[in-house]
Amino acid sequence: MKRRDMVLAVLAAGLGAVTLVYHGPGRAFVRGHVGDVAATMFVFAVLGLTSWRLRTRALVTLGVATVIEVGQTVWSGGLIFGSVFDPWDLAAYIVGVIVGLAYCRAHDEPRGPVPSQ
């Protein structure tokens, strides 16, 4: 796992923890959707343990999140998997993956030799 992925995982876990203890205005939005963004960022970061490219990690993350969300139409998982299907959660998952991709690309280690000036 690259350092950038570890940092992203810590940031995502921190954001997720904040959403759990937040009790201010817009709590339902923060708890529901910002929490989903954080969870998706975390899964994306953990997939940094694989040798997959960023695109593959993004697609797998979205696939897992979508299966869990659609699965909520059949069963309820409580805190971890949610309890009600919400199509807006799918948008939150996309945002989480976009944030993860943007972070990784912004903090990508250089490949190959650095050009001389």
LOKEZA-666641 format. One line per 3 residues: number of its first residue (from 1); their letters; for each residue x, y, z of N, C-alpha, C, O. Coordinates in Angstrom, 2 decimals. Layout:
BEGIN
NUM = A = X Y Z X Y Z X Y Z X Y Z ~ ...
//
This chain:
BEGIN
1 = MKR = 0.87 -1.18 0.00 0.00 0.00 0.00 0.90 1.23 0.00 1.83 1.33 0.79 ~ 0.61 2.14 -0.88 1.38 3.38 -0.96 0.99 4.31 0.18 -0.10 4.23 0.74 ~ 1.91 5.20 0.50 1.67 6.16 1.57 0.40 6.98 1.30 -0.38 7.22 2.22
4 = RDM = 0.21 7.39 0.06 -0.96 8.20 -0.27 -2.26 7.46 0.05 -3.23 8.07 0.49 ~ -2.28 6.13 -0.18 -3.47 5.33 0.11 -3.70 5.22 1.61 -4.84 5.23 2.07 ~ -2.61 5.10 2.37 -2.74 5.05 3.83 -3.30 6.36 4.37 -4.17 6.37 5.24
7 = VLA = -2.79 7.47 3.85 -3.27 8.78 4.28 -4.74 8.94 3.91 -5.54 9.43 4.72 ~ -5.11 8.53 2.71 -6.51 8.61 2.28 -7.40 7.76 3.19 -8.50 8.19 3.54 ~ -6.95 6.57 3.56 -7.73 5.71 4.45 -7.93 6.37 5.80 -9.03 6.31 6.36
10 = VLA = -6.89 6.99 6.33 -7.00 7.67 7.63 -7.95 8.87 7.52 -8.78 9.08 8.41 ~ -7.83 9.64 6.45 -8.73 10.78 6.25 -10.18 10.32 6.12 -11.08 10.93 6.70 ~ -10.41 9.26 5.37 -11.76 8.74 5.19 -12.32 8.21 6.52 -13.48 8.45 6.84
13 = AGL = -11.49 7.49 7.28 -11.95 6.98 8.58 -12.26 8.13 9.52 -13.24 8.06 10.28 ~ -11.45 9.17 9.49 -11.72 10.35 10.32 -13.02 11.03 9.93 -13.81 11.41 10.80 ~ -13.23 11.18 8.64 -14.48 11.79 8.17 -15.67 10.93 8.58 -16.71 11.45 8.99
16 = GAV = -15.52 9.62 8.46 -16.59 8.72 8.87 -16.89 8.83 10.35 -18.05 8.82 10.76 ~ -15.85 8.93 11.18 -16.04 9.08 12.62 -16.76 10.38 12.95 -17.62 10.42 13.83 ~ -16.39 11.44 12.25 -17.05 12.74 12.48 -18.53 12.64 12.15 -19.36 13.20 12.86
19 = TLV = -18.88 11.94 11.07 -20.29 11.83 10.71 -21.09 11.06 11.76 -22.28 11.32 11.95 ~ -20.44 10.13 12.45 -21.15 9.36 13.48 -21.43 10.18 14.73 -22.43 9.95 15.40 ~ -20.55 11.12 15.06 -20.73 11.90 16.31 -21.38 13.26 16.06 -21.75 13.95 17.01
22 = YHG = -21.53 13.63 14.79 -22.12 14.93 14.47 -23.60 14.96 14.84 -24.35 14.04 14.51 ~ -24.02 16.02 15.54 -25.43 16.17 15.92 -25.95 17.57 15.61 -26.93 18.02 16.22 ~ -25.32 18.26 14.68 -25.72 19.63 14.36 -26.74 19.67 13.23 -27.38 18.66 12.92
25 = PGR = -26.88 20.86 12.63 -27.84 21.04 11.53 -27.52 20.10 10.36 -26.36 19.86 10.04 ~ -28.55 19.60 9.75 -28.37 18.73 8.60 -27.81 17.36 8.96 -27.19 16.69 8.14 ~ -28.04 16.94 10.20 -27.48 15.67 10.68 -27.84 14.49 9.78 -26.99 13.65 9.50
28 = AFV = -29.07 14.43 9.32 -29.49 13.31 8.47 -28.68 13.27 7.18 -28.27 12.21 6.72 ~ -28.45 14.44 6.59 -27.65 14.51 5.37 -26.21 14.10 5.64 -25.63 13.30 4.92 ~ -25.65 14.68 6.70 -24.25 14.39 7.04 -24.09 12.91 7.35 -23.20 12.25 6.81
31 = RGH = -24.95 12.38 8.20 -24.86 10.98 8.61 -25.08 10.05 7.42 -24.38 9.06 7.25 ~ -26.06 10.39 6.59 -26.40 9.52 5.47 -25.45 9.63 4.31 -24.84 8.64 3.90 ~ -25.32 10.82 3.77 -24.60 10.96 2.51 -23.11 11.24 2.67 -22.30 10.68 1.95
34 = VGD = -22.75 12.10 3.60 -21.32 12.35 3.81 -20.67 11.08 4.35 -19.53 10.76 4.02 ~ -21.41 10.35 5.19 -20.91 9.06 5.67 -20.68 8.08 4.54 -19.71 7.32 4.57 ~ -21.56 8.08 3.55 -21.38 7.21 2.39 -20.17 7.62 1.56 -19.45 6.76 1.04
37 = VAA = -19.95 8.91 1.43 -18.76 9.39 0.73 -17.52 8.88 1.44 -16.60 8.36 0.80 ~ -17.48 9.02 2.76 -16.33 8.58 3.55 -16.12 7.07 3.43 -14.99 6.61 3.27 ~ -17.20 6.31 3.51 -17.09 4.86 3.42 -16.53 4.43 2.07 -15.69 3.52 2.00
40 = TMF = -16.98 5.07 1.02 -16.51 4.72 -0.32 -15.05 5.12 -0.50 -14.27 4.39 -1.12 ~ -14.68 6.28 0.04 -13.26 6.69 0.00 -12.40 5.66 0.73 -11.31 5.33 0.27 ~ -12.89 5.16 1.85 -12.13 4.19 2.64 -11.94 2.89 1.87 -10.84 2.34 1.83
43 = VFA = -13.01 2.39 1.26 -12.89 1.15 0.48 -11.91 1.36 -0.67 -11.07 0.50 -0.93 ~ -12.02 2.48 -1.35 -11.10 2.79 -2.46 -9.66 2.80 -1.96 -8.77 2.26 -2.62 ~ -9.43 3.42 -0.80 -8.07 3.49 -0.24 -7.55 2.11 0.14 -6.40 1.78 -0.14
46 = VLG = -8.39 1.29 0.76 -7.98 -0.05 1.18 -7.63 -0.92 -0.03 -6.75 -1.78 0.04 ~ -8.31 -0.69 -1.13 -7.99 -1.43 -2.35 -6.61 -1.07 -2.87 -6.12 -1.67 -3.83 ~ -5.97 -0.08 -2.25 -4.58 0.24 -2.55 -3.64 -0.90 -2.15 -2.48 -0.92 -2.55
49 = LTS = -4.15 -1.83 -1.36 -3.36 -3.02 -1.00 -3.17 -3.94 -2.20 -2.27 -4.78 -2.21 ~ -4.01 -3.77 -3.21 -3.89 -4.58 -4.43 -2.91 -3.89 -5.37 -2.45 -2.78 -5.12 ~ -2.61 -4.56 -6.45 -1.75 -3.96 -7.47 -2.58 -3.36 -8.61 -2.06 -3.05 -9.68
52 = WRL = -3.89 -3.22 -8.35 -4.79 -2.72 -9.39 -4.51 -1.25 -9.71 -4.06 -0.48 -8.86 ~ -4.80 -0.90 -10.94 -4.74 0.51 -11.35 -5.88 1.27 -10.70 -6.84 0.68 -10.22 ~ -5.75 2.59 -10.69 -6.78 3.43 -10.07 -8.15 3.21 -10.69 -9.16 3.17 -9.99
55 = RTR = -8.18 3.06 -11.99 -9.47 2.85 -12.68 -10.14 1.57 -12.20 -11.34 1.55 -11.94 ~ -9.37 0.50 -12.08 -9.92 -0.77 -11.62 -10.41 -0.65 -10.18 -11.49 -1.14 -9.85 ~ -9.63 0.01 -9.33 -10.05 0.22 -7.95 -11.35 1.01 -7.89 -12.23 0.71 -7.08
58 = ALV = -11.48 2.01 -8.75 -12.70 2.83 -8.77 -13.90 1.98 -9.18 -14.96 2.06 -8.56 ~ -13.73 1.18 -10.21 -14.84 0.35 -10.70 -15.24 -0.72 -9.67 -16.42 -0.97 -9.47 ~ -14.26 -1.33 -9.03 -14.56 -2.34 -8.01 -15.26 -1.69 -6.82 -16.23 -2.23 -6.29
61 = TLG = -14.77 -0.53 -6.40 -15.39 0.18 -5.28 -16.85 0.51 -5.59 -17.73 0.28 -4.76 ~ -17.10 1.05 -6.77 -18.48 1.36 -7.16 -19.33 0.11 -7.27 -20.51 0.12 -6.91 ~ -18.74 -0.97 -7.75 -19.48 -2.22 -7.85 -19.88 -2.76 -6.49 -21.03 -3.16 -6.30
64 = VAT = -18.96 -2.76 -5.55 -19.26 -3.24 -4.20 -20.33 -2.37 -3.55 -21.29 -2.87 -2.97 ~ -20.15 -1.05 -3.65 -21.12 -0.12 -3.05 -22.51 -0.29 -3.67 -23.51 -0.26 -2.96 ~ -22.56 -0.47 -4.97 -23.84 -0.63 -5.65 -24.52 -1.93 -5.25 -25.73 -1.96 -5.03
67 = VIE = -23.76 -3.01 -5.16 -24.34 -4.29 -4.74 -24.91 -4.17 -3.33 -26.00 -4.67 -3.06 ~ -24.18 -3.52 -2.44 -24.67 -3.34 -1.07 -25.94 -2.50 -1.07 -26.91 -2.83 -0.39 ~ -25.93 -1.41 -1.82 -27.10 -0.52 -1.85 -28.32 -1.23 -2.43 -29.41 -1.16 -1.86
70 = VGQ = -28.15 -1.90 -3.55 -29.27 -2.61 -4.16 -29.71 -3.76 -3.26 -30.90 -4.08 -3.20 ~ -28.77 -4.37 -2.57 -29.10 -5.44 -1.64 -30.01 -4.99 -0.52 -30.71 -5.81 0.07 ~ -30.02 -3.71 -0.23 -30.87 -3.18 0.83 -32.35 -3.28 0.47 -33.21 -3.14 1.34
73 = TVW = -32.65 -3.52 -0.77 -34.05 -3.73 -1.14 -34.53 -5.09 -0.64 -35.73 -5.34 -0.55 ~ -33.57 -5.99 -0.32 -33.91 -7.34 0.11 -33.68 -7.53 1.61 -34.49 -8.17 2.28 ~ -32.58 -6.99 2.14 -32.25 -7.18 3.54 -31.74 -5.89 4.16 -31.38 -4.95 3.45
76 = SGG = -31.72 -5.86 5.46 -31.26 -4.69 6.21 -30.00 -5.04 6.96 -29.92 -6.08 7.60 ~ -29.00 -4.14 6.88 -27.73 -4.43 7.54 -27.37 -3.47 8.65 -26.31 -3.62 9.25 ~ -28.21 -2.51 8.95 -27.94 -1.59 10.05 -26.83 -0.61 9.75 -26.76 -0.07 8.64
79 = LIF = -25.94 -0.37 10.73 -24.89 0.65 10.62 -23.93 0.38 9.48 -23.57 1.30 8.75 ~ -23.51 -0.85 9.31 -22.48 -1.14 8.32 -23.02 -1.05 6.89 -22.41 -0.39 6.04 ~ -24.13 -1.69 6.62 -24.64 -1.74 5.25 -25.89 -0.89 5.04 -26.45 -0.91 3.94
82 = GSV = -26.33 -0.16 6.03 -27.53 0.65 5.89 -28.78 -0.19 6.01 -28.72 -1.41 6.15 ~ -29.91 0.48 5.96 -31.15 -0.26 6.16 -32.20 0.00 5.10 -33.17 -0.75 5.01 ~ -32.03 1.04 4.30 -33.04 1.40 3.31 -32.34 1.79 2.01 -31.37 2.54 2.02
85 = FDP = -32.85 1.27 0.91 -32.32 1.66 -0.40 -32.59 3.14 -0.62 -33.72 3.60 -0.44 ~ -31.56 3.87 -1.03 -31.69 5.30 -1.32 -30.87 5.59 -2.57 -29.64 5.50 -2.53 ~ -31.51 5.94 -3.67 -30.75 6.20 -4.90 -29.74 7.34 -4.75 -28.75 7.38 -5.48
88 = WDL = -29.97 8.26 -3.81 -29.01 9.34 -3.59 -27.70 8.80 -3.02 -26.65 9.42 -3.17 ~ -27.76 7.66 -2.36 -26.53 7.04 -1.86 -25.61 6.68 -3.03 -24.39 6.76 -2.90 ~ -26.19 6.28 -4.14 -25.38 5.96 -5.32 -24.58 7.18 -5.77 -23.43 7.07 -6.17
91 = AAY = -25.21 8.36 -5.70 -24.50 9.60 -6.04 -23.38 9.85 -5.03 -22.29 10.28 -5.41 ~ -23.64 9.58 -3.75 -22.60 9.77 -2.73 -21.43 8.83 -2.97 -20.28 9.21 -2.75 ~ -21.71 7.61 -3.41 -20.63 6.66 -3.71 -19.77 7.17 -4.86 -18.54 7.07 -4.82
94 = IVG = -20.41 7.72 -5.87 -19.66 8.27 -7.01 -18.78 9.42 -6.54 -17.62 9.51 -6.93 ~ -19.32 10.29 -5.69 -18.52 11.41 -5.15 -17.33 10.86 -4.37 -16.22 11.37 -4.51 ~ -17.54 9.84 -3.54 -16.45 9.26 -2.77 -15.34 8.72 -3.65 -14.16 8.90 -3.35
97 = VIV = -15.71 8.05 -4.72 -14.71 7.51 -5.64 -13.99 8.65 -6.37 -12.78 8.59 -6.55 ~ -14.72 9.67 -6.77 -14.09 10.81 -7.45 -13.09 11.50 -6.51 -11.99 11.85 -6.93 ~ -13.48 11.68 -5.25 -12.55 12.29 -4.28 -11.32 11.40 -4.11 -10.20 11.90 -4.09
100 = GLA = -11.53 10.09 -3.99 -10.40 9.17 -3.86 -9.48 9.21 -5.07 -8.26 9.25 -4.92 ~ -10.06 9.19 -6.25 -9.26 9.28 -7.48 -8.48 10.59 -7.54 -7.29 10.61 -7.84 ~ -9.16 11.69 -7.26 -8.52 13.01 -7.32 -7.37 13.08 -6.31 -6.30 13.59 -6.62
103 = YCR = -7.61 12.57 -5.10 -6.56 12.59 -4.09 -5.35 11.77 -4.54 -4.21 12.22 -4.45 ~ -5.61 10.57 -5.04 -4.51 9.71 -5.47 -3.75 10.30 -6.65 -2.52 10.21 -6.71 ~ -4.45 10.87 -7.56 -3.76 11.48 -8.72 -2.95 12.70 -8.31 -1.87 12.94 -8.84
106 = AHD = -3.48 13.47 -7.35 -2.76 14.67 -6.89 -1.53 14.30 -6.07 -0.58 15.07 -5.99 ~ -1.54 13.10 -5.46 -0.44 12.67 -4.61 0.28 11.45 -5.18 0.87 10.68 -4.43 ~ 0.22 11.29 -6.48 0.86 10.16 -7.13 2.36 10.32 -7.09 2.90 11.41 -7.30
109 = EPR = 3.04 9.22 -6.80 4.51 9.23 -6.84 4.95 9.26 -8.29 4.34 8.63 -9.15 ~ 6.03 9.99 -8.56 6.50 10.06 -9.95 6.90 8.68 -10.47 7.42 7.85 -9.72 ~ 6.67 8.47 -11.74 7.05 7.22 -12.40 8.29 7.48 -13.24 8.31 8.40 -14.07
112 = GPV = 9.29 6.70 -13.04 10.50 6.84 -13.84 11.33 8.03 -13.43 11.04 8.69 -12.43 ~ 12.37 8.32 -14.21 13.28 9.43 -13.87 12.61 10.79 -14.03 11.76 10.99 -14.90 ~ 13.01 11.70 -13.19 12.51 13.07 -13.26 13.31 13.80 -14.34 14.54 13.75 -14.33
115 = PSQ = 12.61 14.49 -15.27 13.34 15.17 -16.35 14.24 16.27 -15.79 13.86 16.98 -14.86 ~ 15.44 16.39 -16.35 16.36 17.44 -15.89 15.96 18.77 -16.50 15.34 18.85 -17.56 ~ 16.33 19.81 -15.79 15.95 21.15 -16.24 17.14 21.89 -16.78 17.01 23.04 -17.22
//
